[in-house]
Amino acid sequence: MLKDNLAQVEENIEKACKKAGRDRSEVTLIAVSKTKPVSMLQEIYDENIRHFGENKVQELCDKIEQLPEDIHWHMIGHLQRNKVKYIVGKVDLIHSVDTYRLAEEINIQAKKKNVIVPILVEVNIAEEESKFGISKEDAILLVEEISHLENVRIKGLMTIAPYVENPEDNRQYFQKIKQLSVDITNKNIDNVSMEILSMGMTGDYMVAIEEGATMVRVGTGIFGERNYKQE
């Protein structure tokens, strides 16, 4: 079943890339594996998926211990400052940085371990009260502030678009994030690149790819419905 789900997702990514005149290699599929058992992750790993996204630090650390070393781990959930020390040096990318204080803590822990930590700035593009992320208006200022931290590198932006029945409803938000990334690029800020746009989930990743996503975070589309009892 998982194999079939993954094949369908891959086919959809291919279609969306074609429609947008993009190469398939420009889009990284992140299998969002929160609450899923290691056996399911292994099954997807065996289908050549190497990027996995987790929401919770403890679960992420547990899975890192049990799975192959060549996996690229992504922290995509809200990150508390007191948990930063557990994942610095273990994850490839932290998607959910939305305050200077969080970036500062990542920098402190990165210095201790003598590593450079790639991050994305999370933007609450639809200004939903229930979601984390900085406002579009404040994003550039935050990027400029974080850019001075020696052991942190901003690699792009991340957003979680609203839950919608029709994916087209989110096109406007993906366009706004893309435009914001262009605006930031044009400022030529040291230590900042906008090569990554992490946007689009199970319900809307095809539209996100059409609007420039370089990473899509697909959970339900691959693993099926989440088991909320474990959350």
Secondary structure, 3 states (H helix, E strand, C coil): CHHHHHHHHHHHHHHHHHHHCCCHHHCEEEEECCCCCHHHHHHHHCCCCCEEEECCHHHHHHHHHHCCCCCEEEECCCCCHHHHHHHCCCCCEEEEECCHHHHHHHHHHHHHHCCCEEEEEEECCCCCCCCCCECHHHHHHHHHHHCCCCCEEEEEEECCCCCCCCHHHHHHHHHHHHHHHHHHHCCCCCCEEEEEEECCCCCCHHHHHHCCCCEEEECHHHHCCCCHHHC
